[in-house]
Amino acid sequence: MEIWQPDLDESSIHLAVEGSCGGTTLGLQLARQVIDDGGRVLWAAPELPDGVRFSQIFSDVSLTASSRFHAMNLVGNVDQAIDSLLKTAKVLPNVSLVVLDDYCPDSGAMPSDVIDSVNKLISDTTWTTLLISKGGTSMDSTPLIARGKSKLNTDKVWLLTRPDSDSKRILWMDEDKLQLRLNEEGFVC
């Protein structure tokens, strides 16, 4: 089994996840992929990723390369925090991935100020943007819904689900279904 590596094509990806199924891990895996390819990553979240999980994903990355991972605290006024993130992304060289993890409330409608700020962030970028948030319960045959899907101007919508209590995951990328397994190194196919 090999580590899953998607094509990152400067698009914006809305990743909606079931709780505790590995959304942050998937983001860290994409960050590692970008850093391995010589790029720089900006990560914004209310809390830093789990240190143990970060160490597992970045275990073979040199200290010099891992210095291209920049974490920012996403608290307070969302508009100001995302504005600061956008300015930082434009100043730092070779930014290839910007990740917003847990950038909105876990349930309910996505607040309009969050939608406006996120749309501002993704409107004119030259990097891949990954938005990670909890999905909502679906009322039809889909496994999960991406909250705010019709209001966020993202290029792609991905859904990460955990069909059973084991390490198997399903990543729905628009209409495509990818079966993955989560292990210590990340997602493998």
N, C-alpha and C positions, 0 to 999 in steps of 0.2 A: 504494500500500500504506500502511496506517495502523498505528500502534503498537497492539498488542493490549492491551486493558484489561478484565480480568474484573470481575464484580461482587464486591466485598468486603463480606461481610455479617456480620461479627463471628463467623465460623465458624473452626474449626481445620482446617488443610490439611496433610496429610502428603504432601510432594513427594519422591518417590524418583526419582533420576536415574541415567542411565548416566554413567560418568566423562567429564569434559570435554565435556559437551554443552550447558552453559549454565545450570545450576541456580542458581548465584549471580547470574548476569545476570538471570534471571527474578525472583529475589528483589529485586534492585536496581530492576528495572522496576516492580514492585508498590510498592516504597518511594517511587519517584518519583511514581507515581499518587496515593498517599496524601498526599504533601507538596503536590502540585499542588492537591489538594482541601482543603488547609488543615490536614491532620492531622499527627501526630508519629509517628516511627518509632524503635523500639529494635531494634538489630541486635546479636546476640550470636554470636560465633564464636571459634575458637581463633586465627584470623588475620583481619585486616581484608580486605575485598574489594580486588582489584587496583585500584590508583590510576588506571591508564589507563582501565580499564573503567568505574570509577565516574565519571570525568570525562566519558566519552562519554555515559553514561546521563543524567547531571545537567547536561549542557552548557548548557541553556537555563534552569536554575533559578537564581533570584537567591541571593545569599549569605545574605540574611536568611531566605529559605525553607529553604535547605539546612541552616541551623542547627537545624532540627527533625529532623535525622537524628542519632541518638545511637548510637555504637558502644561495645560492651562486650566485654572479653576473656573468653572462656569457657574458662578453664583451671582445673586443680586439681580440687577436690571438686565434682562435678557438682551435687549437692544444694545446696551453698552458693552456687554460681554462679547457678543458676536461681532460688534464693530471693532473691538480690540483684536479679536481673533483674525478678522479680515485684514486689518492693518499689518498685523504681525506676519500673516501669510504672504503679503505683498512685499514686505521688506526682506524677509529671509530668502537666501538663494535656494533654488532648486526644490521648492515645495511641490511634492507630487501627490500628497494625500492630506486631506483635512477631515478629521473625525469629530463628530458631535455625538457623544454617548450620553444617554439619559437626559436629553435636553428639554424634555417636556414632562408634564405629570404622567404617572403610570396609567391613569384611566380617565375616561370622560373625553369631552371635546378638546381638541388642541387649542390653546389660547391664541387669539388673533395676533397678539404682539409677538408670540413665538413664530407663528406662520410668516408674518411680515419680515422678521429678522432673518429667518432661515432663507426665505426667498431672496432677500437682499444678498446674502452670502453666496448663494449658488448662481446668481444672475449673470455674473461676468467673471468667471474663474478660468484658470488655466491648469487646474489640478483636478483630481478625482475627489469628490466630497462624499463621505459616508455618514448618513444620519441613522443612528441606532436608537430605537424606542420600543416600548412595549406595544404589542399589537392589541387589537380588540377582539372580542368574541364575534364570530361570524354567525349570521342568521341563515346562510345558505350552504351550499356544498363546499365552499372554500374553507381551508383549515383555520384561517385567521384573517383579520382585516388590518390593513395599514391605516391607522387613524390619521386623518388629515390628508389622505391620498389625493383627493380631488382639489385640495387647496395648495399643496406644496408643488412647486414647479420642478420636480425631479425628473430625470430622464428614465430612471428604472425603479421598479418596486420589487424588492425581494422579501420573502417571508421565510423565517426560520422556525421550524416546528420540531417537536419531540414527540413522535407517535407513541413511544413506549417509555418505560422507565430505565432503559439501558442507554448505551452510548450512541445509538443510531439517531441521526437527525435527517430531516428533509429540508432542503433549501429550494424554494420555489422562486425562480428568477423569471419574472413575468409569467409566461406560460410553460416554461421548462421546469422539470422536476429533477433535482439532483440528490441522490442518496449519498450521505456522508456519514462518517464515524468520527466521534470526538475522542481523542486520546491526549496524553500529556503534551505532545508536540503540537497539537492543534487538530484541525479538521483534515481527514484523509479520505481519498476516494478509492 
